[in-house]
């Protein structure tokens, strides 16, 4: 009792983690059984146990951090299954998908905001919050279907990276426009750094690591490749975040650099799987826990929310799909649907808007709902659109 | 920049985790190369990057929580390698080790306190803080030497569990004595619950789980056994903490219950290894980060610190060794050394003393140093004492 009291905070935290994980996996099991994607079940588990419904667990700094570690290792594991050469082959198409997929929602969001009567700056931020795709959800769905090797999957992955850099550019421009101090030098240098970081890692990461293999093998601490992987994954995530792109981009590139090495190491894959299976549910549940259902109590806001969500889905889906229509309509729909989830990136942009005084709490709630809704819509669509697809170079 | 600012807190947290992990593994590598135990290197990495020396990372709620999850999964993985029957065979000896190993430090700490001129209540708390062994460190060393199957290893594991329950009893009695409200009913019920929890899990856990295997196999979410393991590990840790014993006891018992099942599942072991390899370094580094070297600026406190550490080491080592002297002097020394680390348990007791107003910050610093010092002394001793030992039932 006394011991329990002294460690109550720790115990409560362990209880929260237990509830989050167990709820996620129970809902995943239910959703699998009714033929729906497990990720949707896990996000809804977050809505259920979060503040909006049962209020068993509230989002905290700790749950946010563990969620962040979760999505970092998720993108790392996706990177592990991505060969740079294969990503290169779809480079041009991915770039086109990214560019159209940034312009359309930006224009759509801005236009909707103006029509609705929002101020210029608010409308700009609304559009910006709709720009960046969060690739975690799509990656999780395609990975669980064992389809990360498909050309369309690679286009989505590549486009999501370019999209993130473009999103950074848009955000920098829009923020400095709102603050009425457009510093072109700073914006240019930020984007140049981001491009340099991604390019360097993408092209030089794998050859460099492959050369280090004999040194890694000689390490006394073990399992050496797994430990080096963790250091690389965390280190590049931090570096990416400091440069200004999402941490998950760094984690993904760490995985890509290790992809060739990991191919022959079954234990490395199993150990990484252990990490992602523990940590990813916290990422998914955390998204769900952020939903504020109270938004629905105001009819005006409810209508705006639905319109924003509709525009967010339609603009990404149509623009990204059109970019790859040369591959056929099915591929176009696959890529379009894969780019729809906004996840945590839209929320971060909205938070910046709040901190700049441009966005108020009702508009923040709208963006929050749009982010979660686009994240929930994509998985069933992806499952349907990819049904029957086969990984062309599946191992074994 | 703007994006980086909005997510600065997240980024800083990721940076802290990266620094902790990388420092731990670098120091582990150095220590392995100079023939010293890796755990010592990882704890010293914490001292180095912590507030006392470089101040790169400060202990926070988040690092504490991740450290706690780390030690929980460490004890879970130790449990996985422990068959209940093998633990039963050493039951009586383990109980004797636990009883003597609780009484001697309690008496020694109390006596030293009185001789030093501390008040009655302070002396009692000092003794109580020296009671409980923290089995994590010993388990990590023996596991890295692949010696968890040895009879002496099992005695240490079994004794550490009984020791934790006895420590709970001592703490309950001492705390209520200090608060001058000895509630025998509450104390008896707390200890009875703890005993019932441990006994039930220990004897009924494995048979129950073995019966559930066909159901677990039918789960759609995967990898099913790993997911069930995580739920069980987190759930029983929380249950143990609510009852009043350490969370790691629950995690250990979850592992024991799954031991038989895990024997034939190589993937489950690899996935668990992935978790422990990521998380355990945070536990070790966190211990080191707690050291306050400023304690050494007061000569009186410095002397007391050294005496307390000496008594803490000597009483556990001699009392626990004597309890198994029938097995020979080498085994006695192995068990004695294995029971020496106090780790986080002593710190928790001291925190309770602070919250009751019995212990002040200088005495808290003393207990803190004793906890870390006993934790640092044990691994080299264990390596030397177990050198040349072979696991009698090592697989493969």
Interface residues (C-beta under 8 A of the other chain):
Chain A: X1 X2 X3 X4 X6 X7 X9 X10 X11 X13 X14 X15 X17 X18 X21 X22 X25 X28 X29 X32 X33 X38 X61 X62 X64 X65 X66 X68 X69 X72 X168 X171 X172 X175 X186 X190 X219 X220 X221 X223 X226 X227 X230 X231 X234 X235 X237 X238 X241 X242 X243 X244 X245 X247 X267 X270 X271 X272 X273 X274 X275 X277 X278 X348 X351 X352 X355
Chain B: X1 X2 X3 X4 X6 X7 X9 X10 X11 X13 X14 X15 X17 X18 X21 X22 X25 X28 X29 X32 X33 X38 X61 X62 X64 X65 X66 X68 X69 X72 X168 X171 X172 X175 X176 X186 X190 X219 X220 X221 X223 X226 X227 X230 X231 X234 X235 X237 X238 X241 X242 X243 X244 X245 X247 X267 X270 X271 X272 X273 X274 X275 X277 X278 X348 X351 X352 X355
